[in-house]
Amino acid sequence: VFLAGMPELVAGTRDAALAARWSAILEMRAAATKALEEARQQATIGHSLEARVRLQASGELGTLLGEIVADLPALLIVSQVEVGAALGESQASPLLPGLRIAVERAHGAKCVRCW
């Protein structure tokens, strides 16, 4: 298995729309990860699962985030995500124009089995 090569990509099988969608998702994730790290450095959160991420975006990115909102906590590795929050200019992402991100402590208490 380890010595087997990767299969060759058949020309014409790449879905450009799917690739563009995932490119936008990964750009948003990179911006959110940067905001999470900044919140960690400011001691707002200890680790990402203590975080609630609030996102605001317009246009195609806003539509995309609305479509995948249920999957965003797993994608960002956080406890809670809110899409469509009204955020100020100070939360504008330096990595992704048109995206605003706020990171705060998640609502609720930690499960007694969690460490």
Summary of the structure (lengths in Angstrom):
residues: 115
radius of gyration: 17.1
end to end distance: 36.3
largest distance: 52.5
contacts: 273
relative contact order: 0.20
helix: 43%
strand: 17%
